Amino acid sequence: MSYYFWINLLSISVPLIVSFDRRLRFHHNWKYLFPAMAATMLVFIPWDVYKTASGVWGFNPDYLQGLYIFNLPVEEWLFFIAIPYACLFTYHSFEYLIKKDYIGPYARTITAVLIIILLLIAVLNPERTYTFVTFLAAAVFLSLHLFVFKSEYLGRFYFTYLVTLIPFFIVNGALTGSFTPEPVVWYDDTRNLGIRMGTIPVEDSIYGLLLLLMNTTVYEWLRALDKSRINPEKVS
């Protein structure tokens, strides 16, 4: 198996095994999780295919199996399964283990500040396509949460995102050359800000936020639909 494949496998292995814990019972939520991942892949896979073809980023064949689907290595497809699974398992676990939403009271303010910062950076860097598209897309999606969805779970989402930054630096570092002579995923730094957190482009942190938020949004929407069918009088 390839190096990139092992990264995916190690990322999902513990969350997948613990999903069957009799207290967490995360496997009961697979009916929300898998459609959420599928819907998110419908956005991120075409984006990935286009950016790879455009040379915004690419993949080092020395760390791959050699199997490609729509010009993307199969490991990249698995990335969009392994990482969201691990993150949403973490989100679910915190919901079970930590009853109080500590960030909830500040979630709207945090979201508004993020939108302003992301929009400002995007507007100032229209020629840096990875920066522009990622920051603009994240700002638009956060705006939907703030003004349209008015999501009540953003506090828990932000808490999960902050915690998952720790494995993010490990996994993304492994993909961008922190532990190997050459990176698995390379970037054209003329298409981004050129700011690296170790070996990781700063844009990847916003890309990860958008990826996780989109998965969480569909996941929570499906859960709400299910609850409304079971207990319609409890859903406002």
C-alpha positions as CSV (number, residue, x, y, z in Angstrom):
1,M,0.0,0.0,0.0
2,S,1.1,3.5,-0.7
3,Y,2.3,6.1,1.8
4,Y,-0.8,8.3,1.1
5,F,-3.1,5.2,1.5
6,W,-1.5,4.5,4.9
7,I,-2.2,8.1,6.0
8,N,-5.9,7.7,5.1
9,L,-6.0,4.3,6.9
10,L,-4.4,5.6,10.1
11,S,-6.7,8.6,10.1
12,I,-9.9,6.6,10.0
13,S,-8.9,3.4,11.8
14,V,-9.4,4.4,15.4
15,P,-12.6,6.5,14.8
16,L,-14.1,3.6,12.8
17,I,-13.3,1.0,15.5
18,V,-14.6,3.2,18.3
19,S,-17.8,4.0,16.4
20,F,-19.2,0.8,17.8
21,D,-18.6,1.8,21.4
22,R,-21.9,1.0,23.3
23,R,-21.9,4.5,24.8
24,L,-21.0,6.6,21.7
25,R,-22.8,4.4,19.1
26,F,-21.7,6.6,16.3
27,H,-22.5,3.8,13.8
28,H,-26.2,4.6,14.4
29,N,-25.5,8.0,12.8
30,W,-24.1,6.6,9.6
31,K,-27.4,7.2,7.9
32,Y,-26.6,10.9,8.3
33,L,-22.9,10.7,7.9
34,F,-22.5,8.9,4.6
35,P,-25.0,11.1,2.6
36,A,-23.2,14.1,4.1
37,M,-19.9,12.9,2.9
38,A,-21.3,12.0,-0.6
39,A,-22.9,15.5,-0.9
40,T,-19.7,17.2,0.1
41,M,-17.7,15.1,-2.4
42,L,-20.0,16.3,-5.2
43,V,-18.5,19.8,-4.5
44,F,-14.9,19.0,-3.5
45,I,-14.1,16.3,-6.1
46,P,-14.8,18.5,-9.2
47,W,-13.0,21.3,-7.5
48,D,-10.0,19.0,-6.9
49,V,-10.1,17.7,-10.4
50,Y,-10.1,21.2,-11.9
51,K,-7.3,22.5,-9.6
52,T,-5.1,19.5,-10.3
53,A,-5.6,19.9,-14.0
54,S,-4.8,23.7,-13.7
55,G,-1.6,23.0,-11.8
56,V,-2.7,24.7,-8.6
57,W,-1.6,21.5,-6.8
58,G,-0.6,18.1,-7.8
59,F,0.5,14.7,-6.5
60,N,3.9,12.9,-6.3
61,P,3.5,9.5,-7.9
62,D,6.3,8.1,-5.7
63,Y,3.8,8.0,-2.8
64,L,0.8,6.7,-4.7
65,Q,-0.6,3.4,-5.7
66,G,-0.8,4.5,-9.4
67,L,-4.6,4.1,-9.7
68,Y,-6.4,7.3,-10.9
69,I,-10.1,8.2,-11.3
70,F,-10.8,11.4,-13.3
71,N,-7.1,12.2,-13.0
72,L,-7.2,12.1,-9.2
73,P,-5.3,9.4,-7.4
74,V,-7.6,6.9,-5.6
75,E,-5.9,8.0,-2.3
76,E,-7.3,11.5,-2.8
77,W,-10.8,10.1,-3.1
78,L,-10.3,8.2,0.1
79,F,-9.1,11.4,1.8
80,F,-12.6,12.8,1.4
81,I,-14.0,9.8,3.2
82,A,-11.3,9.2,5.9
83,I,-10.9,12.8,7.1
84,P,-14.6,13.8,7.3
85,Y,-15.4,10.5,9.0
86,A,-12.7,11.1,11.7
87,C,-13.8,14.7,12.2
88,L,-17.5,14.0,12.4
89,F,-16.8,11.2,14.8
90,T,-14.9,13.7,16.9
91,Y,-17.9,16.1,16.6
92,H,-20.3,13.4,17.7
93,S,-18.0,12.4,20.6
94,F,-17.8,15.9,22.0
95,E,-21.5,16.3,21.7
96,Y,-21.9,13.2,23.9
97,L,-19.0,13.8,26.3
98,I,-19.3,17.6,26.8
99,K,-22.8,18.7,27.4
100,K,-22.3,22.4,27.6
101,D,-21.7,24.4,24.4
102,Y,-18.9,26.7,25.7
103,I,-18.4,28.6,22.4
104,G,-22.1,28.8,21.5
105,P,-22.7,32.3,23.0
106,Y,-19.8,33.7,20.9
107,A,-20.4,31.7,17.7
108,R,-22.2,34.5,15.8
109,T,-19.5,37.0,16.6
110,I,-16.8,34.6,15.6
111,T,-18.6,33.8,12.4
112,A,-19.0,37.5,11.5
113,V,-15.3,38.2,12.2
114,L,-14.3,35.2,10.1
115,I,-16.5,36.3,7.2
116,I,-14.9,39.8,7.2
117,I,-11.3,38.5,7.4
118,L,-11.9,35.9,4.7
119,L,-13.6,38.3,2.3
120,L,-10.9,40.9,2.8
121,I,-8.1,38.5,2.0
122,A,-10.0,37.1,-1.0
123,V,-10.7,40.5,-2.5
124,L,-7.0,41.5,-2.0
125,N,-5.7,38.4,-3.8
126,P,-7.9,37.7,-6.9
127,E,-4.9,36.4,-8.8
128,R,-4.0,33.8,-6.2
129,T,-6.6,31.3,-7.2
130,Y,-6.3,28.9,-4.3
131,T,-6.5,31.7,-1.8
132,F,-9.3,33.6,-3.6
133,V,-11.6,30.6,-4.3
134,T,-11.1,29.0,-0.9
135,F,-11.5,32.1,1.3
136,L,-14.4,33.4,-0.8
137,A,-16.2,30.0,-0.7
138,A,-15.7,29.8,3.1
139,A,-16.9,33.3,3.6
140,V,-20.1,32.7,1.5
141,F,-20.8,29.4,3.3
142,L,-20.3,31.0,6.7
143,S,-22.6,33.8,5.6
144,L,-25.3,31.3,4.8
145,H,-25.0,29.9,8.4
146,L,-25.1,33.4,9.9
147,F,-27.9,35.0,8.0
148,V,-29.9,32.1,6.4
149,F,-29.5,28.9,8.3
150,K,-28.9,30.6,11.7
151,S,-27.3,27.4,12.9
152,E,-27.3,26.6,16.6
153,Y,-24.5,24.2,16.4
154,L,-21.7,26.5,15.2
155,G,-20.2,26.7,18.7
156,R,-19.8,23.0,18.8
157,F,-18.5,23.0,15.3
158,Y,-15.8,25.6,16.1
159,F,-14.8,23.6,19.2
160,T,-14.4,20.5,17.1
161,Y,-12.5,22.3,14.4
162,L,-10.0,23.8,17.0
163,V,-9.4,20.4,18.5
164,T,-9.0,18.7,15.1
165,L,-6.3,21.2,14.1
166,I,-3.9,19.0,16.1
167,P,-4.3,15.9,13.9
168,F,-4.7,18.4,10.9
169,F,-1.1,19.5,11.4
170,I,0.1,15.9,11.6
171,V,-1.9,14.5,8.6
172,N,-1.4,17.6,6.4
173,G,2.2,17.8,7.4
174,A,2.7,14.2,6.3
175,L,1.1,15.1,3.0
176,T,3.1,18.3,2.4
177,G,6.6,17.0,3.2
178,S,7.1,17.3,6.9
179,F,8.3,13.7,7.2
180,T,9.4,12.8,3.7
181,P,12.1,14.0,1.3
182,E,9.5,15.3,-1.1
183,P,5.8,16.2,-0.5
184,V,3.0,13.9,-1.4
185,V,0.9,16.9,-2.4
186,W,2.7,19.8,-4.0
187,Y,1.4,23.4,-4.5
188,D,2.2,26.2,-6.9
189,D,3.0,29.0,-4.5
190,T,2.2,31.6,-7.1
191,R,-1.5,30.5,-6.7
192,N,-1.5,31.0,-2.9
193,L,-0.2,33.4,-0.4
194,G,3.1,31.6,0.0
195,I,2.6,31.5,3.8
196,R,3.4,28.1,5.2
197,M,2.7,26.7,8.7
198,G,5.7,24.4,8.7
199,T,5.2,22.7,5.3
200,I,1.4,23.4,5.1
201,P,0.0,26.3,3.1
202,V,-2.2,28.5,5.3
203,E,-5.0,28.1,2.8
204,D,-5.3,24.4,3.8
205,S,-6.6,25.4,7.2
206,I,-9.5,27.3,5.6
207,Y,-10.0,24.5,3.0
208,G,-10.3,22.1,6.0
209,L,-12.7,24.4,7.8
210,L,-15.0,24.5,4.7
211,L,-14.7,20.7,4.1
212,L,-15.7,20.0,7.7
213,L,-18.4,22.6,7.9
214,M,-20.1,21.4,4.7
215,N,-20.1,17.8,6.0
216,T,-21.4,19.0,9.4
217,T,-24.1,21.1,7.7
218,V,-25.6,18.2,5.7
219,Y,-25.1,15.8,8.7
220,E,-27.1,18.2,11.0
221,W,-29.7,18.9,8.4
222,L,-30.4,15.2,8.0
223,R,-30.5,14.7,11.8
224,A,-33.0,17.5,12.1
225,L,-35.2,16.0,9.4
226,D,-35.2,12.7,11.2
227,K,-36.0,14.2,14.5
228,S,-38.9,16.2,12.9
229,R,-40.4,12.9,11.6
230,I,-40.1,11.2,15.0
231,N,-41.1,14.1,17.2
232,P,-42.6,16.9,15.1
233,E,-43.9,18.8,18.1
234,K,-40.4,19.2,19.4
235,V,-39.1,20.8,16.2
236,S,-39.7,24.5,15.9
